[in-house]
Amino acid sequence: MEAAAEADHTDLANSMLDPWSRALGLRFTRVTLDAIEAEIALGPQHLQGFGIVHGGVYASVVETLCSVGAGVTSLPRGMSVAGLENHTTFLRAVRGGTLRACATPLTRGRRTQVWETTITGEDGKLVAKGSVRLICLPLGSDLAGAPIELPPHG
């Protein structure tokens, strides 16, 4: 299992980025079974009216990294995941630079998983953190009126 945990799926994850993550400018830098890392170069589109990073950016990063981590674990079992809860805490305001994030598993069960993400600013200081609880569903299960399928990549 140790070799599998170290297998790097970064290129595949970047090729399968959903439209929301692409719009955010998110880029994966490391994707393994035990850690998902990504970064975003901040621009004016990430800021709210007072000129600081919008809380939705942090919540989106937490959701995305936790979902990818849970998905990497579940896909070999023919499962997909869907978020049930996202708890994101904003710790320090940021106006620019690059955000770096890392997600790690807290628990990886057969039916649910919980992952945690930390987000740091360019200075390395913690700016936000969060966790997501996800349900594991077989590929092909109905979700919001359509079967769950793997996202296209390429």
N, C-alpha and C positions, 0 to 999 in steps of 0.2 A: 504493500500500500504506500510505502514511503516514496517510491519512484513515481507512482501515479499522482501523489500530492504535489510533486515538483514539476509535473508536466505543465508546460506553459501554453495557454490558450489565448494569448493576447491578440494575435493577428486575427483569429477567428472571431473573437468578441468585437473587435473594431470593425470587422466586415459585416457584422450583424447588428450594428447600432440602430436603434429605432429612431424615427424622425424627431421625437422630442429630445433625445440625447444628442443627436446631431445639431439641432437648433441651439442647444446649450453650449455646444462646442466641447463636449466631454470627449476625452481620449483615454482609453485604457493603456496603462503602462506595464501592468503585470496581472495575469489572470491564472491562478492555480486553484486547486481544491481548497486550500487553506487561507488564501488571501487574494483579494481583488483590490488593485490600486488603479487610480485614475487621476487626471488633472484637467483643470479648466483655466485657460487664459482669460481673465476677466476683461470685459469691455462694457460700454455704456448700456448695452442691452441687458446686463445682469443687475443693474442698479435700480433701486426704488427712488422715490421722489426726493429723499434727503441725501442722495448720492452714495448710499452704502448698499452692499450686496443684498438683494431681495431674499427674504426668508424662504421663498419658494425654490430658489436655486439650491439652497442647502438641503431642503426636504427632497428635492428631485435627485440630488446626488446620493443621498442616503438610500432612497428607494431603489435607484438604479443599481448601485453597487451591491446592495443586499440581495436584490432579485437575481443578478447575474451570479453571485456566489451560490445561492440556493439552486439556481438552474444548472450550474456546472456539476453540482452534486447529484441532482435529480435526473438529468437527461440520460445518463447511462442506464438508469432503471426504467426508462420509457415514461418518465414523469415530467411534468412542467410545474411551475409554481405561480401563485398569485398572492399578492400582498393582502394581509388582513388588517394590519395595524402599522402605522408609521409614527414613531415618536421622535421628533427632532427638536433639539435644544440649541438655541443660538447663544453663544458664549462671548463673542467679541466682534465688534463691527469691523468690516473691511471695506475699503474703497477701491482697491485695484490690485494688480499683481496676478499671481497664479495660485489657485486653490489646489491643494493635493489632498487626496482622500484614500483611506484604506479601510476595507471591510473584512471582518473575520467572523467565523461562526461562533455562536454561543451554544447552540444545540442543533443537531441535524437528525431529526427523527424521521420515521417512515411517513408520517402524515403531516407534520409541521416542522418548520425550521425557524430559528431566530438568529439573525445576523446583526452585527453592530458595526457602525461606520464612524470613524473620526475624520474630521476635516481640519487641515491646518492652512494658515496663510503663508505667504512667501517668506515670512520671517521664522517659520517653523512653529509658531504659537497656535494652540488649539483655538479654533474659531466656532466650531459647531460639532455636535455629535448626535447620533441617533441610532435607533434600532428598528428593525422591521420583523414582524411575525408573518410567516408565509405558510400557505397551505399547499401541499403536494397533490397534484391531480394527474391522472393518466392522460397522456397525449390523446387527443380525440374527444376528450370530455367536453361537454357543453359549458361555455362560459359567456355570459351576456348574449345568448342567442346564437352562438357560432362555436364550432369545434375548435379546440386549442390545437394550433399547428406551430411547427418550428418557423421562426422568422426567416425570410430569405436572406442570403448572404452572397457576397461576391464583389 
